Amino acid sequence: MTFAEGGDIGTSLSVPPLHKQASSWDPLFGLVGGDLAYADGVYRG
């Protein structure tokens, strides 16, 4: 069983390549833990 697990989504330029790498594994599912407050990539603080 292949799955991808990650922490805070973040908004840095390193995030999209990490998502691309994880998706290349064709995971059955993915888990995201941590702070999802900025899931749309926009800090509203």
mmCIF entry with sequence, helices, sheets and N, C-alpha, C, O atoms, coordinates in Angstrom:
data_MODEL
# 
_entry.id   MODEL 
# 
_entity.id                         1 
_entity.type                       polymer 
_entity.pdbx_number_of_molecules   1 
# 
_entity_poly.entity_id                      1 
_entity_poly.type                           'polypeptide(L)' 
_entity_poly.nstd_linkage                   no 
_entity_poly.nstd_monomer                   no 
_entity_poly.pdbx_seq_one_letter_code       MTFAEGGDIGTSLSVPPLHKQASSWDPLFGLVGGDLAYADGVYRG 
_entity_poly.pdbx_seq_one_letter_code_can   MTFAEGGDIGTSLSVPPLHKQASSWDPLFGLVGGDLAYADGVYRG 
_entity_poly.pdbx_strand_id                 A 
# 
loop_
_entity_poly_seq.entity_id 
_entity_poly_seq.num 
_entity_poly_seq.mon_id 
_entity_poly_seq.hetero 
1 1  MET n 
1 2  THR n 
1 3  PHE n 
1 4  ALA n 
1 5  GLU n 
1 6  GLY n 
1 7  GLY n 
1 8  ASP n 
1 9  ILE n 
1 10 GLY n 
1 11 THR n 
1 12 SER n 
1 13 LEU n 
1 14 SER n 
1 15 VAL n 
1 16 PRO n 
1 17 PRO n 
1 18 LEU n 
1 19 HIS n 
1 20 LYS n 
1 21 GLN n 
1 22 ALA n 
1 23 SER n 
1 24 SER n 
1 25 TRP n 
1 26 ASP n 
1 27 PRO n 
1 28 LEU n 
1 29 PHE n 
1 30 GLY n 
1 31 LEU n 
1 32 VAL n 
1 33 GLY n 
1 34 GLY n 
1 35 ASP n 
1 36 LEU n 
1 37 ALA n 
1 38 TYR n 
1 39 ALA n 
1 40 ASP n 
1 41 GLY n 
1 42 VAL n 
1 43 TYR n 
1 44 ARG n 
1 45 GLY n 
# 
_struct_asym.id          A 
_struct_asym.entity_id   1 
# 
_struct_conf.conf_type_id            HELX_P 
_struct_conf.id                      HELX_P1 
_struct_conf.pdbx_PDB_helix_id       AA1 
_struct_conf.beg_label_comp_id       VAL 
_struct_conf.beg_label_asym_id       A 
_struct_conf.beg_label_seq_id        15 
_struct_conf.pdbx_beg_PDB_ins_code   ? 
_struct_conf.end_label_comp_id       SER 
_struct_conf.end_label_asym_id       A 
_struct_conf.end_label_seq_id        24 
_struct_conf.pdbx_end_PDB_ins_code   ? 
_struct_conf.beg_auth_comp_id        VAL 
_struct_conf.beg_auth_asym_id        A 
_struct_conf.beg_auth_seq_id         15 
_struct_conf.end_auth_comp_id        SER 
_struct_conf.end_auth_asym_id        A 
_struct_conf.end_auth_seq_id         24 
_struct_conf.pdbx_PDB_helix_class    1 
_struct_conf.details                 ? 
_struct_conf.pdbx_PDB_helix_length   10 
# 
_struct_conf_type.id          HELX_P 
_struct_conf_type.criteria    ? 
_struct_conf_type.reference   ? 
# 
_struct_sheet.id               AA1 
_struct_sheet.type             ? 
_struct_sheet.number_strands   2 
_struct_sheet.details          ? 
# 
_struct_sheet_order.sheet_id     AA1 
_struct_sheet_order.range_id_1   1 
_struct_sheet_order.range_id_2   2 
_struct_sheet_order.offset       ? 
_struct_sheet_order.sense        parallel 
# 
loop_
_struct_sheet_range.sheet_id 
_struct_sheet_range.id 
_struct_sheet_range.beg_label_comp_id 
_struct_sheet_range.beg_label_asym_id 
_struct_sheet_range.beg_label_seq_id 
_struct_sheet_range.pdbx_beg_PDB_ins_code 
_struct_sheet_range.end_label_comp_id 
_struct_sheet_range.end_label_asym_id 
_struct_sheet_range.end_label_seq_id 
_struct_sheet_range.pdbx_end_PDB_ins_code 
_struct_sheet_range.beg_auth_comp_id 
_struct_sheet_range.beg_auth_asym_id 
_struct_sheet_range.beg_auth_seq_id 
_struct_sheet_range.end_auth_comp_id 
_struct_sheet_range.end_auth_asym_id 
_struct_sheet_range.end_auth_seq_id 
AA1 1 PHE A 3  ? GLY A 6  ? PHE A 3  GLY A 6  
AA1 2 PHE A 29 ? VAL A 32 ? PHE A 29 VAL A 32 
# 
loop_
_atom_site.group_PDB 
_atom_site.id 
_atom_site.type_symbol 
_atom_site.label_atom_id 
_atom_site.label_alt_id 
_atom_site.label_comp_id 
_atom_site.label_asym_id 
_atom_site.label_entity_id 
_atom_site.label_seq_id 
_atom_site.pdbx_PDB_ins_code 
_atom_site.Cartn_x 
_atom_site.Cartn_y 
_atom_site.Cartn_z 
_atom_site.occupancy 
_atom_site.B_iso_or_equiv 
_atom_site.pdbx_formal_charge 
_atom_site.auth_seq_id 
_atom_site.auth_comp_id 
_atom_site.auth_asym_id 
_atom_site.auth_atom_id 
_atom_site.pdbx_PDB_model_num 
ATOM 1   N N  . MET A 1 1  ? 0.854  -1.164 0.000  1.00 0.00 ? 1  MET A N  1 
ATOM 2   C CA . MET A 1 1  ? 0.000  0.000  0.000  1.00 0.00 ? 1  MET A CA 1 
ATOM 3   C C  . MET A 1 1  ? 0.900  1.227  0.000  1.00 0.00 ? 1  MET A C  1 
ATOM 4   O O  . MET A 1 1  ? 1.777  1.358  0.853  1.00 0.00 ? 1  MET A O  1 
ATOM 5   N N  . THR A 1 2  ? 0.688  2.102  -0.933 1.00 0.00 ? 2  THR A N  1 
ATOM 6   C CA . THR A 1 2  ? 1.464  3.338  -1.023 1.00 0.00 ? 2  THR A CA 1 
ATOM 7   C C  . THR A 1 2  ? 0.595  4.513  -0.609 1.00 0.00 ? 2  THR A C  1 
ATOM 8   O O  . THR A 1 2  ? -0.529 4.675  -1.084 1.00 0.00 ? 2  THR A O  1 
ATOM 9   N N  . PHE A 1 3  ? 1.141  5.337  0.294  1.00 0.00 ? 3  PHE A N  1 
ATOM 10  C CA . PHE A 1 3  ? 0.445  6.557  0.685  1.00 0.00 ? 3  PHE A CA 1 
ATOM 11  C C  . PHE A 1 3  ? 1.464  7.649  0.894  1.00 0.00 ? 3  PHE A C  1 
ATOM 12  O O  . PHE A 1 3  ? 2.646  7.378  1.108  1.00 0.00 ? 3  PHE A O  1 
ATOM 13  N N  . ALA A 1 4  ? 1.003  8.888  0.832  1.00 0.00 ? 4  ALA A N  1 
ATOM 14  C CA . ALA A 1 4  ? 1.857  10.052 1.049  1.00 0.00 ? 4  ALA A CA 1 
ATOM 15  C C  . ALA A 1 4  ? 1.403  10.738 2.334  1.00 0.00 ? 4  ALA A C  1 
ATOM 16  O O  . ALA A 1 4  ? 0.206  10.900 2.572  1.00 0.00 ? 4  ALA A O  1 
ATOM 17  N N  . GLU A 1 5  ? 2.354  11.132 3.146  1.00 0.00 ? 5  GLU A N  1 
ATOM 18  C CA . GLU A 1 5  ? 2.055  11.805 4.408  1.00 0.00 ? 5  GLU A CA 1 
ATOM 19  C C  . GLU A 1 5  ? 2.897  13.056 4.483  1.00 0.00 ? 5  GLU A C  1 
ATOM 20  O O  . GLU A 1 5  ? 4.080  13.031 4.143  1.00 0.00 ? 5  GLU A O  1 
ATOM 21  N N  . GLY A 1 6  ? 2.304  14.151 4.923  1.00 0.00 ? 6  GLY A N  1 
ATOM 22  C CA . GLY A 1 6  ? 3.041  15.394 5.032  1.00 0.00 ? 6  GLY A CA 1 
ATOM 23  C C  . GLY A 1 6  ? 2.624  16.193 6.243  1.00 0.00 ? 6  GLY A C  1 
ATOM 24  O O  . GLY A 1 6  ? 1.671  15.852 6.944  1.00 0.00 ? 6  GLY A O  1 
ATOM 25  N N  . GLY A 1 7  ? 3.357  17.259 6.471  1.00 0.00 ? 7  GLY A N  1 
ATOM 26  C CA . GLY A 1 7  ? 3.057  18.127 7.599  1.00 0.00 ? 7  GLY A CA 1 
ATOM 27  C C  . GLY A 1 7  ? 2.406  19.407 7.123  1.00 0.00 ? 7  GLY A C  1 
ATOM 28  O O  . GLY A 1 7  ? 1.548  19.386 6.241  1.00 0.00 ? 7  GLY A O  1 
ATOM 29  N N  . ASP A 1 8  ? 2.811  20.509 7.699  1.00 0.00 ? 8  ASP A N  1 
ATOM 30  C CA . ASP A 1 8  ? 2.240  21.805 7.319  1.00 0.00 ? 8  ASP A CA 1 
ATOM 31  C C  . ASP A 1 8  ? 2.390  22.011 5.809  1.00 0.00 ? 8  ASP A C  1 
ATOM 32  O O  . ASP A 1 8  ? 3.432  21.706 5.231  1.00 0.00 ? 8  ASP A O  1 
ATOM 33  N N  . ILE A 1 9  ? 1.343  22.529 5.188  1.00 0.00 ? 9  ILE A N  1 
ATOM 34  C CA . ILE A 1 9  ? 1.363  22.745 3.746  1.00 0.00 ? 9  ILE A CA 1 
ATOM 35  C C  . ILE A 1 9  ? 2.370  23.831 3.384  1.00 0.00 ? 9  ILE A C  1 
ATOM 36  O O  . ILE A 1 9  ? 3.129  23.666 2.429  1.00 0.00 ? 9  ILE A O  1 
ATOM 37  N N  . GLY A 1 10 ? 2.393  24.912 4.109  1.00 0.00 ? 10 GLY A N  1 
ATOM 38  C CA . GLY A 1 10 ? 3.336  25.988 3.848  1.00 0.00 ? 10 GLY A CA 1 
ATOM 39  C C  . GLY A 1 10 ? 3.039  26.729 2.560  1.00 0.00 ? 10 GLY A C  1 
ATOM 40  O O  . GLY A 1 10 ? 2.135  26.352 1.814  1.00 0.00 ? 10 GLY A O  1 
ATOM 41  N N  . THR A 1 11 ? 3.787  27.768 2.303  1.00 0.00 ? 11 THR A N  1 
ATOM 42  C CA . THR A 1 11 ? 3.576  28.571 1.098  1.00 0.00 ? 11 THR A CA 1 
ATOM 43  C C  . THR A 1 11 ? 4.882  28.823 0.355  1.00 0.00 ? 11 THR A C  1 
ATOM 44  O O  . THR A 1 11 ? 4.932  29.684 -0.523 1.00 0.00 ? 11 THR A O  1 
ATOM 45  N N  . SER A 1 12 ? 5.935  28.091 0.689  1.00 0.00 ? 12 SER A N  1 
ATOM 46  C CA . SER A 1 12 ? 7.228  28.332 0.039  1.00 0.00 ? 12 SER A CA 1 
ATOM 47  C C  . SER A 1 12 ? 7.279  27.685 -1.339 1.00 0.00 ? 12 SER A C  1 
ATOM 48  O O  . SER A 1 12 ? 6.437  26.855 -1.680 1.00 0.00 ? 12 SER A O  1 
ATOM 49  N N  . LEU A 1 13 ? 8.265  28.071 -2.115 1.00 0.00 ? 13 LEU A N  1 
ATOM 50  C CA . LEU A 1 13 ? 8.430  27.533 -3.467 1.00 0.00 ? 13 LEU A CA 1 
ATOM 51  C C  . LEU A 1 13 ? 8.854  26.068 -3.475 1.00 0.00 ? 13 LEU A C  1 
ATOM 52  O O  . LEU A 1 13 ? 8.801  25.421 -4.521 1.00 0.00 ? 13 LEU A O  1 
ATOM 53  N N  . SER A 1 14 ? 9.273  25.534 -2.330 1.00 0.00 ? 14 SER A N  1 
ATOM 54  C CA . SER A 1 14 ? 9.678  24.125 -2.276 1.00 0.00 ? 14 SER A CA 1 
ATOM 55  C C  . SER A 1 14 ? 8.482  23.181 -2.173 1.00 0.00 ? 14 SER A C  1 
ATOM 56  O O  . SER A 1 14 ? 8.637  21.975 -2.366 1.00 0.00 ? 14 SER A O  1 
ATOM 57  N N  . VAL A 1 15 ? 7.303  23.700 -1.877 1.00 0.00 ? 15 VAL A N  1 
ATOM 58  C CA . VAL A 1 15 ? 6.126  22.847 -1.679 1.00 0.00 ? 15 VAL A CA 1 
ATOM 59  C C  . VAL A 1 15 ? 5.628  22.193 -2.975 1.00 0.00 ? 15 VAL A C  1 
ATOM 60  O O  . VAL A 1 15 ? 5.419  20.980 -2.977 1.00 0.00 ? 15 VAL A O  1 
ATOM 61  N N  . PRO A 1 16 ? 5.426  22.933 -4.078 1.00 0.00 ? 16 PRO A N  1 
ATOM 62  C CA . PRO A 1 16 ? 4.924  22.273 -5.299 1.00 0.00 ? 16 PRO A CA 1 
ATOM 63  C C  . PRO A 1 16 ? 5.785  21.099 -5.783 1.00 0.00 ? 16 PRO A C  1 
ATOM 64  O O  . PRO A 1 16 ? 5.226  20.070 -6.163 1.00 0.00 ? 16 PRO A O  1 
ATOM 65  N N  . PRO A 1 17 ? 7.127  21.209 -5.786 1.00 0.00 ? 17 PRO A N  1 
ATOM 66  C CA . PRO A 1 17 ? 7.921  20.039 -6.198 1.00 0.00 ? 17 PRO A CA 1 
ATOM 67  C C  . PRO A 1 17 ? 7.732  18.834 -5.262 1.00 0.00 ? 17 PRO A C  1 
ATOM 68  O O  . PRO A 1 17 ? 7.768  17.689 -5.711 1.00 0.00 ? 17 PRO A O  1 
ATOM 69  N N  . LEU A 1 18 ? 7.532  19.094 -3.969 1.00 0.00 ? 18 LEU A N  1 
ATOM 70  C CA . LEU A 1 18 ? 7.291  17.992 -3.035 1.00 0.00 ? 18 LEU A CA 1 
ATOM 71  C C  . LEU A 1 18 ? 5.960  17.305 -3.339 1.00 0.00 ? 18 LEU A C  1 
ATOM 72  O O  . LEU A 1 18 ? 5.864  16.079 -3.282 1.00 0.00 ? 18 LEU A O  1 
ATOM 73  N N  . HIS A 1 19 ? 4.935  18.097 -3.663 1.00 0.00 ? 19 HIS A N  1 
ATOM 74  C CA . HIS A 1 19 ? 3.640  17.526 -4.019 1.00 0.00 ? 19 HIS A CA 1 
ATOM 75  C C  . HIS A 1 19 ? 3.738  16.727 -5.317 1.00 0.00 ? 19 HIS A C  1 
ATOM 76  O O  . HIS A 1 19 ? 3.135  15.662 -5.446 1.00 0.00 ? 19 HIS A O  1 
ATOM 77  N N  . LYS A 1 20 ? 4.493  17.244 -6.264 1.00 0.00 ? 20 LYS A N  1 
ATOM 78  C CA . LYS A 1 20 ? 4.672  16.535 -7.534 1.00 0.00 ? 20 LYS A CA 1 
ATOM 79  C C  . LYS A 1 20 ? 5.375  15.200 -7.306 1.00 0.00 ? 20 LYS A C  1 
ATOM 80  O O  . LYS A 1 20 ? 4.993  14.185 -7.888 1.00 0.00 ? 20 LYS A O  1 
ATOM 81  N N  . GLN A 1 21 ? 6.399  15.207 -6.461 1.00 0.00 ? 21 GLN A N  1 
ATOM 82  C CA . GLN A 1 21 ? 7.123  13.967 -6.134 1.00 0.00 ? 21 GLN A CA 1 
ATOM 83  C C  . GLN A 1 21 ? 6.179  12.956 -5.487 1.00 0.00 ? 21 GLN A C  1 
ATOM 84  O O  . GLN A 1 21 ? 6.155  11.789 -5.878 1.00 0.00 ? 21 GLN A O  1 
ATOM 85  N N  . ALA A 1 22 ? 5.409  13.398 -4.509 1.00 0.00 ? 22 ALA A N  1 
ATOM 86  C CA . ALA A 1 22 ? 4.482  12.496 -3.816 1.00 0.00 ? 22 ALA A CA 1 
ATOM 87  C C  . ALA A 1 22 ? 3.433  11.946 -4.787 1.00 0.00 ? 22 ALA A C  1 
ATOM 88  O O  . ALA A 1 22 ? 3.083  10.769 -4.707 1.00 0.00 ? 22 ALA A O  1 
ATOM 89  N N  . SER A 1 23 ? 2.931  12.776 -5.698 1.00 0.00 ? 23 SER A N  1 
ATOM 90  C CA . SER A 1 23 ? 1.916  12.295 -6.633 1.00 0.00 ? 23 SER A CA 1 
ATOM 91  C C  . SER A 1 23 ? 2.494  11.311 -7.642 1.00 0.00 ? 23 SER A C  1 
ATOM 92  O O  . SER A 1 23 ? 1.763  10.484 -8.187 1.00 0.00 ? 23 SER A O  1 
ATOM 93  N N  . SER A 1 24 ? 3.805  11.390 -7.898 1.00 0.00 ? 24 SER A N  1 
ATOM 94  C CA . SER A 1 24 ? 4.428  10.461 -8.839 1.00 0.00 ? 24 SER A CA 1 
ATOM 95  C C  . SER A 1 24 ? 4.434  9.027  -8.308 1.00 0.00 ? 24 SER A C  1 
ATOM 96  O O  . SER A 1 24 ? 4.621  8.080  -9.072 1.00 0.00 ? 24 SER A O  1 
ATOM 97  N N  . TRP A 1 25 ? 4.233  8.871  -7.020 1.00 0.00 ? 25 TRP A N  1 
ATOM 98  C CA . TRP A 1 25 ? 4.177  7.531  -6.418 1.00 0.00 ? 25 TRP A CA 1 
ATOM 99  C C  . TRP A 1 25 ? 2.818  6.872  -6.621 1.00 0.00 ? 25 TRP A C  1 
ATOM 100 O O  . TRP A 1 25 ? 2.638  5.705  -6.272 1.00 0.00 ? 25 TRP A O  1 
ATOM 101 N N  . ASP A 1 26 ? 1.853  7.613  -7.187 1.00 0.00 ? 26 ASP A N  1 
ATOM 102 C CA . ASP A 1 26 ? 0.489  7.125  -7.381 1.00 0.00 ? 26 ASP A CA 1 
ATOM 103 C C  . ASP A 1 26 ? -0.078 6.568  -6.074 1.00 0.00 ? 26 ASP A C  1 
ATOM 104 O O  . ASP A 1 26 ? -0.492 5.410  -6.012 1.00 0.00 ? 26 ASP A O  1 
ATOM 105 N N  . PRO A 1 27 ? -0.092 7.409  -5.020 1.00 0.00 ? 27 PRO A N  1 
ATOM 106 C CA . PRO A 1 27 ? -0.547 6.919  -3.715 1.00 0.00 ? 27 PRO A CA 1 
ATOM 107 C C  . PRO A 1 27 ? -2.037 6.580  -3.697 1.00 0.00 ? 27 PRO A C  1 
ATOM 108 O O  . PRO A 1 27 ? -2.839 7.185  -4.408 1.00 0.00 ? 27 PRO A O  1 
ATOM 109 N N  . LEU A 1 28 ? -2.377 5.619  -2.883 1.00 0.00 ? 28 LEU A N  1 
ATOM 110 C CA . LEU A 1 28 ? -3.775 5.246  -2.686 1.00 0.00 ? 28 LEU A CA 1 
ATOM 111 C C  . LEU A 1 28 ? -4.511 6.361  -1.938 1.00 0.00 ? 28 LEU A C  1 
ATOM 112 O O  . LEU A 1 28 ? -5.693 6.607  -2.181 1.00 0.00 ? 28 LEU A O  1 
ATOM 113 N N  . PHE A 1 29 ? -3.797 7.033  -1.024 1.00 0.00 ? 29 PHE A N  1 
ATOM 114 C CA . PHE A 1 29 ? -4.367 8.153  -0.291 1.00 0.00 ? 29 PHE A CA 1 
ATOM 115 C C  . PHE A 1 29 ? -3.244 9.025  0.241  1.00 0.00 ? 29 PHE A C  1 
ATOM 116 O O  . PHE A 1 29 ? -2.077 8.634  0.214  1.00 0.00 ? 29 PHE A O  1 
ATOM 117 N N  . GLY A 1 30 ? -3.597 10.199 0.720  1.00 0.00 ? 30 GLY A N  1 
ATOM 118 C CA . GLY A 1 30 ? -2.633 11.118 1.310  1.00 0.00 ? 30 GLY A CA 1 
ATOM 119 C C  . GLY A 1 30 ? -3.142 11.632 2.642  1.00 0.00 ? 30 GLY A C  1 
ATOM 120 O O  . GLY A 1 30 ? -4.346 11.786 2.848  1.00 0.00 ? 30 GLY A O  1 
ATOM 121 N N  . LEU A 1 31 ? -2.211 11.894 3.541  1.00 0.00 ? 31 LEU A N  1 
ATOM 122 C CA . LEU A 1 31 ? -2.527 12.451 4.855  1.00 0.00 ? 31 LEU A CA 1 
ATOM 123 C C  . LEU A 1 31 ? -1.772 13.754 5.016  1.00 0.00 ? 31 LEU A C  1 
ATOM 124 O O  . LEU A 1 31 ? -0.592 13.841 4.677  1.00 0.00 ? 31 LEU A O  1 
ATOM 125 N N  . VAL A 1 32 ? -2.443 14.759 5.527  1.00 0.00 ? 32 VAL A N  1 
ATOM 126 C CA . VAL A 1 32 ? -1.789 16.036 5.806  1.00 0.00 ? 32 VAL A CA 1 
ATOM 127 C C  . VAL A 1 32 ? -2.067 16.384 7.254  1.00 0.00 ? 32 VAL A C  1 
ATOM 128 O O  . VAL A 1 32 ? -3.220 16.538 7.656  1.00 0.00 ? 32 VAL A O  1 
ATOM 129 N N  . GLY A 1 33 ? -1.008 16.507 8.033  1.00 0.00 ? 33 GLY A N  1 
ATOM 130 C CA . GLY A 1 33 ? -1.148 16.903 9.423  1.00 0.00 ? 33 GLY A CA 1 
ATOM 131 C C  . GLY A 1 33 ? -0.641 18.317 9.598  1.00 0.00 ? 33 GLY A C  1 
ATOM 132 O O  . GLY A 1 33 ? -0.042 18.891 8.689  1.00 0.00 ? 33 GLY A O  1 
ATOM 133 N N  . GLY A 1 34 ? -0.878 18.861 10.739 1.00 0.00 ? 34 GLY A N  1 
ATOM 134 C CA . GLY A 1 34 ? -0.361 20.196 11.017 1.00 0.00 ? 34 GLY A CA 1 
ATOM 135 C C  . GLY A 1 34 ? -1.375 21.284 10.762 1.00 0.00 ? 34 GLY A C  1 
ATOM 136 O O  . GLY A 1 34 ? -2.575 21.024 10.674 1.00 0.00 ? 34 GLY A O  1 
ATOM 137 N N  . ASP A 1 35 ? -0.895 22.490 10.644 1.00 0.00 ? 35 ASP A N  1 
ATOM 138 C CA . ASP A 1 35 ? -1.705 23.695 10.532 1.00 0.00 ? 35 ASP A CA 1 
ATOM 139 C C  . ASP A 1 35 ? -2.224 23.853 9.102  1.00 0.00 ? 35 ASP A C  1 
ATOM 140 O O  . ASP A 1 35 ? -1.438 24.041 8.174  1.00 0.00 ? 35 ASP A O  1 
ATOM 141 N N  . LEU A 1 36 ? -3.531 23.777 8.925  1.00 0.00 ? 36 LEU A N  1 
ATOM 142 C CA . LEU A 1 36 ? -4.139 23.957 7.608  1.00 0.00 ? 36 LEU A CA 1 
ATOM 143 C C  . LEU A 1 36 ? -4.736 25.354 7.450  1.00 0.00 ? 36 LEU A C  1 
ATOM 144 O O  . LEU A 1 36 ? -5.519 25.594 6.531  1.00 0.00 ? 36 LEU A O  1 
ATOM 145 N N  . ALA A 1 37 ? -4.372 26.266 8.334  1.00 0.00 ? 37 ALA A N  1 
ATOM 146 C CA . ALA A 1 37 ? -4.965 27.606 8.308  1.00 0.00 ? 37 ALA A CA 1 
ATOM 147 C C  . ALA A 1 37 ? -4.664 28.361 7.022  1.00 0.00 ? 37 ALA A C  1 
ATOM 148 O O  . ALA A 1 37 ? -5.432 29.243 6.638  1.00 0.00 ? 37 ALA A O  1 
ATOM 149 N N  . TYR A 1 38 ? -3.564 28.035 6.348  1.00 0.00 ? 38 TYR A N  1 
ATOM 150 C CA . TYR A 1 38 ? -3.181 28.742 5.140  1.00 0.00 ? 38 TYR A CA 1 
ATOM 151 C C  . TYR A 1 38 ? -3.247 27.812 3.932  1.00 0.00 ? 38 TYR A C  1 
ATOM 152 O O  . TYR A 1 38 ? -2.428 27.920 3.019  1.00 0.00 ? 38 TYR A O  1 
ATOM 153 N N  . ALA A 1 39 ? -4.211 26.905 3.924  1.00 0.00 ? 39 ALA A N  1 
ATOM 154 C CA . ALA A 1 39 ? -4.297 25.889 2.862  1.00 0.00 ? 39 ALA A CA 1 
ATOM 155 C C  . ALA A 1 39 ? -4.432 26.496 1.471  1.00 0.00 ? 39 ALA A C  1 
ATOM 156 O O  . ALA A 1 39 ? -4.071 25.855 0.483  1.00 0.00 ? 39 ALA A O  1 
ATOM 157 N N  . ASP A 1 40 ? -4.947 27.727 1.375  1.00 0.00 ? 40 ASP A N  1 
ATOM 158 C CA . ASP A 1 40 ? -5.076 28.350 0.067  1.00 0.00 ? 40 ASP A CA 1 
ATOM 159 C C  . ASP A 1 40 ? -3.824 29.149 -0.296 1.00 0.00 ? 40 ASP A C  1 
ATOM 160 O O  . ASP A 1 40 ? -3.789 29.801 -1.339 1.00 0.00 ? 40 ASP A O  1 
ATOM 161 N N  . GLY A 1 41 ? -2.797 29.104 0.555  1.00 0.00 ? 41 GLY A N  1 
ATOM 162 C CA . GLY A 1 41 ? -1.553 29.782 0.272  1.00 0.00 ? 41 GLY A CA 1 
ATOM 163 C C  . GLY A 1 41 ? -1.541 31.267 0.588  1.00 0.00 ? 41 GLY A C  1 
ATOM 164 O O  . GLY A 1 41 ? -0.574 31.958 0.270  1.00 0.00 ? 41 GLY A O  1 
ATOM 165 N N  . VAL A 1 42 ? -2.600 31.767 1.209  1.00 0.00 ? 42 VAL A N  1 
ATOM 166 C CA . VAL A 1 42 ? -2.694 33.195 1.521  1.00 0.00 ? 42 VAL A CA 1 
ATOM 167 C C  . VAL A 1 42 ? -2.732 33.377 3.032  1.00 0.00 ? 42 VAL A C  1 
ATOM 168 O O  . VAL A 1 42 ? -3.624 32.867 3.711  1.00 0.00 ? 42 VAL A O  1 
ATOM 169 N N  . TYR A 1 43 ? -1.753 34.110 3.546  1.00 0.00 ? 43 TYR A N  1 
ATOM 170 C CA . TYR A 1 43 ? -1.722 34.415 4.977  1.00 0.00 ? 43 TYR A CA 1 
ATOM 171 C C  . TYR A 1 43 ? -2.674 35.581 5.231  1.00 0.00 ? 43 TYR A C  1 
ATOM 172 O O  . TYR A 1 43 ? -2.545 36.641 4.618  1.00 0.00 ? 43 TYR A O  1 
ATOM 173 N N  . ARG A 1 44 ? -3.628 35.380 6.135  1.00 0.00 ? 44 ARG A N  1 
ATOM 174 C CA . ARG A 1 44 ? -4.638 36.395 6.406  1.00 0.00 ? 44 ARG A CA 1 
ATOM 175 C C  . ARG A 1 44 ? -4.514 36.958 7.821  1.00 0.00 ? 44 ARG A C  1 
ATOM 176 O O  . ARG A 1 44 ? -5.505 37.404 8.398  1.00 0.00 ? 44 ARG A O  1 
ATOM 177 N N  . GLY A 1 45 ? -3.312 36.939 8.379  1.00 0.00 ? 45 GLY A N  1 
ATOM 178 C CA . GLY A 1 45 ? -3.110 37.325 9.759  1.00 0.00 ? 45 GLY A CA 1 
ATOM 179 C C  . GLY A 1 45 ? -3.076 38.736 10.052 1.00 0.00 ? 45 GLY A C  1 
ATOM 180 O O  . GLY A 1 45 ? -2.907 39.122 11.209 1.00 0.00 ? 45 GLY A O  1 
# 
